[in-house]
Amino acid sequence: MTSPLLSGQLGPAFDLGMIFSVLDMFGIAVFAASGALAAAAKRQTFVTFTFFALVTGVGGGTVRDLLIGAPVFWIVNSSVLVVVLAVSVLLWITPQRWWQGRMLDWFDAVGLGAYGVFGAAKAMQYGVDPLPAVMMGVITACVGGIIRDVLAGVPSIILRPELYVTAAALASGSYVGLRLIAVDRPVAAVIAAIAGFALRGLAIRYNIALPAYRGGGQPED
């Protein structure tokens, strides 16, 4: 049964709730994959593989749900855990050469767009005002990756030079902005997710970064 908070119609048989459910599961799957890949880089066991996939896939959404007063999604929907386990098994049994290079970054980029949009959309549907809803999208998209990096003992993704949080903010902010001007939710979701992914993808490909802080002048004697 589709939650009334995520239901709607686009045409006679188009369930809008299904769009956001798919977007949610897609974001969980790609973030779970990035977590499993981080464990693979450390040559970990399958149990650790699955744990990394779980905390990366659900970390951001868990924080979001706690902040907006929603039931924690993976506790009330066990299919989330099935998706995480399936992703872990897939990466465990496939050749490592399939996932070499910057594949983790690209999985992150896809998840960033999808999950940034879903986080903002869910926050708005729970009555959160537009600006905090944008922040909920950023939290949803970024916190899982931060937890993954801390557990893996590597520099956090948000401290690397190329754009990351900015891309998540573009995805969630675009969605909220488009909704405020009455763009249909499916159209707004697709445009915003693509925008977030495109910005993160450009940052990965061309090492695009915001200017770093250079200090506020010379200290006084």
C-alpha positions as CSV (number, residue, x, y, z in Angstrom):
1,M,0.0,0.0,0.0
2,T,1.4,3.4,-1.0
3,S,1.9,6.0,1.7
4,P,-0.5,8.9,1.3
5,L,2.5,11.2,1.7
6,L,4.1,9.8,-1.4
7,S,1.0,9.2,-3.6
8,G,-0.3,11.1,-6.5
9,Q,-1.4,10.8,-10.1
10,L,0.2,11.7,-13.4
11,G,-2.3,10.3,-15.9
12,P,-4.9,7.6,-15.1
13,A,-2.5,4.8,-14.1
14,F,0.8,6.6,-13.2
15,D,1.5,6.2,-9.5
16,L,3.7,9.1,-8.3
17,G,4.5,7.2,-5.1
18,M,6.2,4.6,-7.3
19,I,8.5,7.2,-8.8
20,F,9.8,8.3,-5.4
21,S,10.0,4.7,-4.2
22,V,12.2,3.8,-7.2
23,L,14.3,6.9,-6.7
24,D,14.8,6.0,-3.0
25,M,15.8,2.4,-3.8
26,F,18.1,3.5,-6.5
27,G,19.9,5.9,-4.2
28,I,20.2,3.3,-1.5
29,A,21.6,0.7,-4.0
30,V,24.3,3.0,-5.5
31,F,25.3,4.3,-2.1
32,A,25.4,0.7,-0.8
33,A,27.6,-0.2,-3.7
34,S,30.0,2.6,-2.9
35,G,30.2,1.4,0.7
36,A,30.9,-2.2,-0.5
37,L,33.6,-0.9,-2.8
38,A,35.2,0.9,0.0
39,A,35.3,-2.4,2.0
40,A,36.7,-4.2,-1.1
41,A,39.5,-1.7,-1.3
42,K,40.4,-2.7,2.2
43,R,40.2,-6.4,1.4
44,Q,37.5,-7.0,4.0
45,T,35.3,-10.0,4.7
46,F,31.7,-10.4,3.4
47,V,30.3,-9.4,6.7
48,T,32.3,-6.1,6.7
49,F,31.3,-5.7,3.0
50,T,27.6,-5.8,3.9
51,F,28.0,-3.6,7.0
52,F,29.8,-0.9,4.9
53,A,27.0,-1.2,2.3
54,L,24.3,-0.8,4.9
55,V,25.7,2.2,6.8
56,T,26.5,4.0,3.5
57,G,23.1,3.2,2.0
58,V,20.9,4.1,4.9
59,G,23.1,6.6,6.9
60,G,21.9,9.8,5.4
61,G,18.2,8.7,5.2
62,T,18.3,7.6,8.8
63,V,19.5,11.0,10.0
64,R,16.9,12.8,7.8
65,D,14.0,10.7,9.2
66,L,15.1,11.3,12.8
67,L,15.2,15.1,12.1
68,I,11.9,15.4,10.4
69,G,10.0,13.1,12.7
70,A,9.4,10.3,10.2
71,P,9.6,6.5,10.9
72,V,13.1,5.4,10.1
73,F,12.6,4.1,6.6
74,W,14.7,0.9,6.7
75,I,13.1,-0.3,9.9
76,V,9.6,-0.1,8.6
77,N,10.5,-1.3,5.1
78,S,12.6,-4.5,5.1
79,S,13.0,-4.5,1.4
80,V,15.8,-1.9,1.9
81,L,17.8,-4.5,3.7
82,V,17.2,-6.9,0.8
83,V,18.5,-4.4,-1.7
84,V,21.6,-3.8,0.4
85,L,22.3,-7.5,0.7
86,A,21.8,-8.0,-3.0
87,V,24.2,-5.3,-3.8
88,S,26.8,-6.7,-1.4
89,V,26.5,-10.2,-3.0
90,L,26.7,-8.7,-6.5
91,L,30.0,-6.9,-5.8
92,W,31.4,-9.8,-3.8
93,I,31.0,-12.3,-6.7
94,T,31.9,-10.1,-9.6
95,P,35.5,-9.6,-10.8
96,Q,37.3,-6.8,-9.1
97,R,38.5,-5.4,-12.4
98,W,34.9,-4.4,-13.2
99,W,35.0,-1.9,-10.3
100,Q,38.5,-0.4,-10.6
101,G,39.4,3.2,-11.2
102,R,37.0,5.9,-10.0
103,M,34.0,3.7,-10.0
104,L,33.3,4.5,-6.3
105,D,33.2,8.2,-7.2
106,W,30.8,7.6,-10.0
107,F,28.5,5.5,-7.9
108,D,28.6,8.3,-5.4
109,A,27.7,10.8,-8.1
110,V,24.6,8.9,-9.2
111,G,23.5,8.4,-5.6
112,L,24.1,12.1,-4.8
113,G,21.6,13.2,-7.4
114,A,19.0,10.7,-6.7
115,Y,19.2,10.8,-2.9
116,G,19.5,14.6,-2.8
117,V,16.2,14.9,-4.6
118,F,14.4,12.2,-2.6
119,G,15.5,13.7,0.7
120,A,14.2,17.1,-0.1
121,A,11.0,15.6,-1.5
122,K,10.3,13.6,1.6
123,A,11.0,16.5,3.9
124,M,8.6,18.7,2.0
125,Q,5.9,16.1,2.1
126,Y,6.3,16.0,5.9
127,G,5.7,19.7,6.1
128,V,9.3,21.0,6.3
129,D,9.8,24.5,4.9
130,P,11.7,24.9,1.6
131,L,15.1,25.9,2.9
132,P,15.3,23.2,5.6
133,A,14.0,20.8,3.0
134,V,17.0,21.6,0.9
135,M,19.3,20.9,3.8
136,M,17.5,17.6,4.4
137,G,18.3,16.6,0.8
138,V,22.0,17.5,1.4
139,I,22.1,15.4,4.6
140,T,20.4,12.5,2.9
141,A,22.9,12.5,0.1
142,C,26.1,13.2,2.1
143,V,26.0,11.6,5.5
144,G,26.2,8.0,4.3
145,G,29.4,8.8,2.4
146,I,30.9,10.6,5.4
147,I,30.2,7.6,7.7
148,R,31.7,5.2,5.0
149,D,34.9,7.3,4.8
150,V,35.3,7.5,8.6
151,L,34.9,3.7,8.9
152,A,37.4,3.1,6.1
153,G,39.9,5.5,7.7
154,V,40.3,7.7,4.6
155,P,39.9,11.5,4.2
156,S,36.2,12.3,4.2
157,I,34.7,12.9,0.8
158,I,33.5,16.4,1.9
159,L,37.1,17.4,2.6
160,R,38.4,16.6,-0.9
161,P,38.9,19.5,-3.2
162,E,36.3,18.8,-6.0
163,L,32.6,19.7,-5.7
164,Y,30.5,17.3,-3.6
165,V,28.2,18.9,-1.1
166,T,27.6,21.6,-3.7
167,A,26.3,19.0,-6.1
168,A,24.0,17.6,-3.5
169,A,22.7,21.1,-2.7
170,L,22.1,21.7,-6.5
171,A,20.0,18.5,-6.7
172,S,17.9,19.2,-3.6
173,G,17.8,23.0,-4.2
174,S,16.7,22.5,-7.8
175,Y,13.9,20.2,-6.8
176,V,12.6,22.5,-4.2
177,G,12.9,25.5,-6.5
178,L,11.1,23.8,-9.3
179,R,8.3,22.6,-7.0
180,L,7.9,26.2,-5.7
181,I,7.1,27.3,-9.2
182,A,4.6,24.4,-9.6
183,V,6.7,22.2,-11.9
184,D,5.2,18.6,-11.7
185,R,7.0,16.4,-9.2
186,P,8.2,13.8,-11.7
187,V,9.6,16.4,-14.0
188,A,11.2,18.4,-11.2
189,A,12.8,15.2,-9.7
190,V,14.3,14.1,-13.0
191,I,15.7,17.6,-13.8
192,A,17.1,18.1,-10.4
193,A,18.7,14.6,-10.1
194,I,20.4,15.0,-13.5
195,A,21.6,18.5,-12.5
196,G,23.2,17.1,-9.3
197,F,24.8,14.2,-11.1
198,A,26.1,16.3,-13.9
199,L,27.8,18.8,-11.6
200,R,29.4,16.0,-9.6
201,G,30.4,14.2,-12.8
202,L,32.1,17.3,-14.1
203,A,33.9,17.8,-10.8
204,I,35.2,14.2,-11.0
205,R,36.2,14.4,-14.7
206,Y,37.8,17.9,-14.6
207,N,38.7,18.2,-10.9
208,I,36.5,21.3,-10.5
209,A,36.6,22.8,-7.0
210,L,35.4,25.9,-5.2
211,P,38.1,28.3,-4.1
212,A,39.7,27.4,-0.8
213,Y,39.8,29.7,2.2
214,R,43.0,31.7,2.1
215,G,42.8,33.5,5.5
216,G,41.6,36.8,6.6
217,G,44.9,38.8,6.2
218,Q,48.1,39.0,8.2
219,P,47.9,38.6,12.0
220,E,48.5,41.7,14.0
221,D,51.7,42.0,16.1
